[in-house]
Amino acid sequence: MASTESRITLTLSLDPFDWRADDKARWAQSLIEAVEVGAGRLLSVDGYELRDTSMFIRLRANEPPGRMRKLLREGEALIRLRARLADLGARPEFSVEVEPG
């Protein structure tokens, strides 16, 4: 039986010159809000990890992995989300996790 849920990792490469070090927590919150607003009907945030030059956001979608891959390539809301994240100084890369089995 095919999975009806997908787990996605959004890796954001961050430009440290876009924000000062003391604004890092606010920057992370801005990135999370951009994801929630830009793809809130499709993706939900499970958690995140912030590092010096990258941020990893764990997402969940109520779409099977194959459909999710297509939406990540062609979905209008996700194309706009990529542009919004770039405007905020992050280079996004989405990857759909493959379930073993």
N, C-alpha and C positions, 0 to 999 in steps of 0.2 A: 504494500500500500504506500502511495506517495505521501510525503509529509505535506501538511497544509500550513506549516509555519516555517519561516526562515529566520536564521540568525545571521546578522550582518555585522562586520567590523568596518567602521569608517576610520581610516587612518588620515589624520591631518598633519601635513608637514607645515610647520610654523616658521614664520620669518620673525626672529627675535627682535629685529629692528622696528617692527610695526608697533610694538607696545613696550613700555618700560617694565622692568622686572617687578616693581611694586603693583602693577596693574594686571599681573598674570591671572589671578583668580577671577577678576572681572572679565578679562578676555575669554577665559574658559567658559564662564557663564554666558557670555554673548554668543559663543559658538554653539553651545547646547541649545540656547533659545532659538537660534537660527535653524537648527535641525528640527526642533519641535514645531516651530511655526511653518517652516518650509515643507515638511513632510509628515506633519502630525497625524494626518488621516491614514497614512500608509505605514509609517515607522514609529515605534516607541523606543525611548531611550531606557536601557537597562542599567547603564553605568558608564563611567569613563575613567581614564587614567591620563594625567597630564605629566609630561616630561619636559625637558629643556627645549627641545626643538620639534616635538611631536605631541599629538594627543590621539588617544585611541578611544573611540566611542563604540560601546556595544549596543546594538540595536536589535529589535525584533519586529517581524512583519507577519501579518496573517495572510501571506501568499506563499505558495510553494516555491522552492528554490529556482526552478527553471523560469517561472513567470517573473520572479524577483530580479533575476539577471537581466531579463529583457527590459523591465521597467527601469532598472538602473542605467541602461544604455539609452533608452528612448523615451522614458516618461518625462513629460513636460515639467511637472513639479520638481522632479529630481535634477533636471537640467538647470532650472532656476536656482535650486538649492546649491548646486555646484558653483554657480556664478556668485551667489550671495556669500558663500564661504570664502571664495577668492577675494571678494571685496573686503572681507574682514582680515585678510592676510594669511589665509590657510589654503594649502593645495590639497584637495580631497582625493582619496582613493577608497572606493568601496570594494569589499570582498564578501561574497556569500559563503558562509561556512558549509562544508559538505558533511552531512551526517554519516557516520560509519554504518555499514550494513548493506 
